[in-house]
């Protein structure tokens, strides 16, 4: 049996956190572990990524974007 001495946990560059209460509700966007802003729609996530030189071709690819507390269609509180 082969084991890795220090397992690497992969973290995508873009994390979109759960919906926060507000008028309108929003989601916090992190890039490379740093909070970079708020998103009220998918376009805001894409614009934040572009500002950091990240080209997103597939919003459903978990290696690119991790959606926490919902997916790319979740923009309101439940």
PyMOL commands that set and color helices and strands:
alter all, ss='L'
color gray80, all
select helices_A, chain A and resi 42-51
alter helices_A, ss='H'
color red, helices_A
select strands_A, chain A and resi 14-20+26-31+34-39+65-67
alter strands_A, ss='S'
color yellow, strands_A
deselect
rebuild
show_as cartoon
